[in-house]
Amino acid sequence: MFRARSFLDVIKHLLIMAVIVAALIIGFFYWYLPSTTNHGETIAVPKIAGMQLPEAEELLEEQNLRYYINDSSYNSNLKPYTILTQDPAAGSKVKENRKIYISVNMKNPPMIKMPKLIDGSVRNAELILKSYDLKKGKITLVPDLQQNAVLKQFVNGKEVKPGELIPKGSVVDLHVGDGLGNTEFEVPEVIGMPVDEASVLLVGQGLQIGTIIYVPGSEEPEGTVVKQRPFADVGAKIRVGELVDLWVSGEEPVQGIE
């Protein structure tokens, strides 16, 4: 058993023990630990976002890196299995065997509910379709009094009601009203009628009043319709929503100033 003969011996042995401990610490942190963890050896993460998954997998293996798919979504403009995002970002310094987290574009689109486009305008339909990641297809004008209003919506030639499930990214065709309608009837005769009564008659039959032209010096009482276009000839037809121009006797009324 060691016995210190003097105070100086104690100091010497303490110094020897301190040197041994320091050597162990230095050896552990500067030799053993770096040799087991590849300390200081890093790899620049390659850019794999935008690549196809098989190509990215091969590239990562060459760099001694791994990947893990932690998310997926669908973009109809990209090929299936395209890598959308990566973490860490390209250029980051990592150690060998580091796991790269990626999100991938799905092969099959998810099913979503068809939005309601009916009764809205074409412009409104375009905005809704974009927000749902759907595409506007062919627009077909059909006879209807609702001008520029969406009447029906179709996917792959089949009419789809709001709320029905369709694939995300689908092309949606629209039937849109032409503002005229398809009901034809004989042109009503309004010549000889007061202009206000003629207007009520025309509007009541689904027609619109076009241009009113005043004819001063007419022999007819003032405010009487003396001419119309289209003419009420025998067999002449007109459709709902069309315009009728009127010629009215008398001076054009002066608009009052409020």
NORTAJO-V228873 format. One record per residue. N is the residue number from 1. RES is the residue in one letter. D_CENTER is the distance of its C-alpha to the mean C-alpha in Angstrom with 1 decimal. Layout:
# NORTAJO-V228873
N/RES/D_CENTER + N/RES/D_CENTER
This chain:
# NORTAJO-V228873
1/M/85.7 + 2/F/84.9 + 3/R/86.8 + 4/A/86.4 + 5/R/89.9 + 6/S/88.7 + 7/F/86.0 + 8/L/85.2 + 9/D/84.6 + 10/V/82.0 + 11/I/80.2 + 12/K/80.3 + 13/H/78.9 + 14/L/76.1 + 15/L/75.2 + 16/I/75.2 + 17/M/72.9 + 18/A/70.5 + 19/V/70.4 + 20/I/69.7 + 21/V/66.9 + 22/A/65.4 + 23/A/65.7 + 24/L/63.9 + 25/I/61.0 + 26/I/60.6 + 27/G/60.9 + 28/F/58.3 + 29/F/55.6 + 30/Y/56.4 + 31/W/57.4 + 32/Y/56.6 + 33/L/53.1 + 34/P/51.8 + 35/S/53.2 + 36/T/51.4 + 37/T/48.0 + 38/N/47.8 + 39/H/47.8 + 40/G/46.7 + 41/E/45.2 + 42/T/41.4 + 43/I/38.8 + 44/A/35.9 + 45/V/32.6 + 46/P/31.2 + 47/K/27.6 + 48/I/26.1 + 49/A/22.4 + 50/G/20.9 + 51/M/24.0 + 52/Q/24.5 + 53/L/26.0 + 54/P/29.5 + 55/E/29.9 + 56/A/29.0 + 57/E/31.4 + 58/E/34.1 + 59/L/33.6 + 60/L/33.8 + 61/E/36.9 + 62/E/38.6 + 63/Q/37.9 + 64/N/39.3 + 65/L/36.0 + 66/R/34.2 + 67/Y/30.6 + 68/Y/29.0 + 69/I/25.6 + 70/N/24.6 + 71/D/20.9 + 72/S/18.4 + 73/S/14.8 + 74/Y/12.9 + 75/N/11.1 + 76/S/11.6 + 77/N/12.4 + 78/L/15.2 + 79/K/18.5 + 80/P/19.6 + 81/Y/21.5 + 82/T/20.1 + 83/I/20.9 + 84/L/17.9 + 85/T/20.1 + 86/Q/23.8 + 87/D/26.3 + 88/P/28.7 + 89/A/27.1 + 90/A/28.6 + 91/G/32.0 + 92/S/32.8 + 93/K/36.5 + 94/V/37.1 + 95/K/40.0 + 96/E/40.5 + 97/N/39.1 + 98/R/36.3 + 99/K/33.3 + 100/I/29.9 + 101/Y/27.0 + 102/I/23.9 + 103/S/20.5 + 104/V/19.8 + 105/N/17.1 + 106/M/18.0 + 107/K/19.7 + 108/N/18.6 + 109/P/15.1 + 110/P/15.3 + 111/M/15.6 + 112/I/13.4 + 113/K/14.4 + 114/M/13.4 + 115/P/12.2 + 116/K/14.6 + 117/L/14.0 + 118/I/17.7 + 119/D/19.6 + 120/G/16.8 + 121/S/16.4 + 122/V/14.5 + 123/R/12.7 + 124/N/11.8 + 125/A/10.6 + 126/E/8.3 + 127/L/6.7 + 128/I/6.9 + 129/L/5.7 + 130/K/2.2 + 131/S/3.3 + 132/Y/5.3 + 133/D/4.5 + 134/L/6.6 + 135/K/8.1 + 136/K/10.2 + 137/G/13.8 + 138/K/17.1 + 139/I/18.0 + 140/T/21.6 + 141/L/23.6 + 142/V/26.0 + 143/P/28.9 + 144/D/28.1 + 145/L/29.0 + 146/Q/25.5 + 147/Q/24.4 + 148/N/20.8 + 149/A/20.0 + 150/V/18.1 + 151/L/21.0 + 152/K/19.9 + 153/Q/17.0 + 154/F/17.7 + 155/V/16.8 + 156/N/19.4 + 157/G/21.6 + 158/K/21.9 + 159/E/21.1 + 160/V/18.9 + 161/K/19.4 + 162/P/17.2 + 163/G/17.6 + 164/E/18.5 + 165/L/17.3 + 166/I/15.3 + 167/P/14.3 + 168/K/10.9 + 169/G/9.6 + 170/S/11.8 + 171/V/12.2 + 172/V/12.8 + 173/D/15.7 + 174/L/16.6 + 175/H/20.2 + 176/V/20.5 + 177/G/23.7 + 178/D/25.9 + 179/G/27.7 + 180/L/31.1 + 181/G/31.6 + 182/N/34.0 + 183/T/37.2 + 184/E/40.0 + 185/F/43.4 + 186/E/46.3 + 187/V/46.1 + 188/P/47.7 + 189/E/50.8 + 190/V/50.8 + 191/I/53.4 + 192/G/56.2 + 193/M/54.1 + 194/P/53.4 + 195/V/49.9 + 196/D/48.7 + 197/E/49.7 + 198/A/48.3 + 199/S/44.9 + 200/V/45.0 + 201/L/45.9 + 202/L/43.2 + 203/V/40.4 + 204/G/41.8 + 205/Q/41.3 + 206/G/37.7 + 207/L/38.4 + 208/Q/37.5 + 209/I/40.1 + 210/G/39.7 + 211/T/42.0 + 212/I/45.3 + 213/I/48.1 + 214/Y/51.3 + 215/V/54.6 + 216/P/57.6 + 217/G/61.1 + 218/S/60.3 + 219/E/63.1 + 220/E/60.8 + 221/P/60.4 + 222/E/57.9 + 223/G/54.3 + 224/T/55.0 + 225/V/52.6 + 226/V/54.6 + 227/K/52.0 + 228/Q/48.6 + 229/R/46.0 + 230/P/45.3 + 231/F/48.9 + 232/A/50.1 + 233/D/51.9 + 234/V/52.9 + 235/G/50.1 + 236/A/47.5 + 237/K/44.1 + 238/I/41.1 + 239/R/37.7 + 240/V/36.1 + 241/G/34.2 + 242/E/36.2 + 243/L/38.1 + 244/V/41.8 + 245/D/43.7 + 246/L/46.9 + 247/W/50.1 + 248/V/52.0 + 249/S/55.5 + 250/G/56.4 + 251/E/55.0 + 252/E/51.4 + 253/P/51.3 + 254/V/51.0 + 255/Q/48.1 + 256/G/49.6 + 257/I/48.7 + 258/E/47.6
